[in-house]
Amino acid sequence: MSFTKWRLAIAALVIAPGMAAAADLPAAPPVATAPATYAPPASDWTVTVGIEPRAVPAFPGAADTRLGFTFLPLFSIRKAGTPAPYFGPRDSFGFSLIDAGPLKIGPAFQLIWKRDSSSYSELYGLHDVDYALQAGGFIEFWPVPWLRLRGEVRQGFGGETGVTADGFLDAVIPFGQFRWSAGPRVTAQTANATSPYFSITAGEAAAANALQPGLGTLTAYTAGGGLYSYGAGTQLEYFFNQQWSAHAFVEYQRLTDSAANSPLVTQRGSPNQFMAGIGAVYSFDMHPLW
């Protein structure tokens, strides 16, 4: 056998076992490929944010010509795919811890603006009242799909330390891209919630009369608890699309009992309290990070 033939034979002996061993190995897994399009995870929540400018009484008991202006941030969160919930203009900030369809229960919070006696001539000589945070809970019941009954009870901290209870009844009627609502309201307060804004000491009365002799004469007065006000309100909402909506509202309160009988109201203010506002909100879906 020639040298060339020997080399071919040796090569065959070396390569053949390798080829046989390679034939026994499992096939390599296919190379992964990216999907044709990216499919994001389904949204779990719909978040709504917005802002609401309001015209409000300059201070509790102010005349209807004495108005203050404020901006209220709006925020809510709900399960994705559910309709936009209804919120009344006087509802406190809160969320449902218990949501049993027509029955909802949860916490309620409300910030009460401070009263600065140097801001308005009617208050010169009277004491200031600091900001107050009211914290409590709400219960909401829909006996039929178009009627809402809501009650709130809140404890004050800060400028006032009493208890406030609100009751609202609203007919909520959608038509086309609009949703209209209206109904009565009633509020009761304990003395510690009413007194900081409507009580007047003898010294304050003397100072106020001296500083503003042209206004109604104030006398010493101690405000108590009981029925604070009754009234009514209405709101109209317009839904441009699934993301954007706008609304406008008017609320009226008639002060009564101890609050209405305060000399600050009878001499320098009014028991008629009006509030009006407009607002816009934007909703978007999101998937939680956890």
Stockholm file with secondary structure:
# STOCKHOLM 1.0

chainA/1-290         MSFTKWRLAIAALVIAPGMAAAADLPAAPPVATAPATYAPPASDWTVTVGIEPRAVPAFPGAADTRLGFTFLPLFSIRKAGTPAPYFGPRDSFGFSLIDAGPLKIGPAFQLIWKRDSSSYSELYGLHDVDYALQAGGFIEFWPVPWLRLRGEVRQGFGGETGVTADGFLDAVIPFGQFRWSAGPRVTAQTANATSPYFSITAGEAAAANALQPGLGTLTAYTAGGGLYSYGAGTQLEYFFNQQWSAHAFVEYQRLTDSAANSPLVTQRGSPNQFMAGIGAVYSFDMHPLW
#=GR chainA/1-290 SS CCHHHHHHHHHHHHHHHHHHHHHHSCCCCCCCCCCSSCCCCCCCEEEEEEEEEEEEESSTTCCTTCEEEEEEEEEEEEETTSCCCCCCTTCCEECCSEEETTEEEEEEEEEECCBCTTSSGGGTTSCCBCCEEEEEEEEEEEEETTEEEEEEEEEEEESCCSEEEEEEEEEEEEETTEEEEEEEEEEEECHHHHHHHHCBCHHHHHHHHHHCTTSCCCCCBCCCCEEEEEEEEEEEEEECSSSEEEEEEEEEEEECHHHHTSHHHHHHSCSEEEEEEEEEEEEEEECCCC
#=GC SS_cons         CCHHHHHHHHHHHHHHHHHHHHHHSCCCCCCCCCCSSCCCCCCCEEEEEEEEEEEEESSTTCCTTCEEEEEEEEEEEEETTSCCCCCCTTCCEECCSEEETTEEEEEEEEEECCBCTTSSGGGTTSCCBCCEEEEEEEEEEEEETTEEEEEEEEEEEESCCSEEEEEEEEEEEEETTEEEEEEEEEEEECHHHHHHHHCBCHHHHHHHHHHCTTSCCCCCBCCCCEEEEEEEEEEEEEECSSSEEEEEEEEEEEECHHHHTSHHHHHHSCSEEEEEEEEEEEEEEECCCC
//
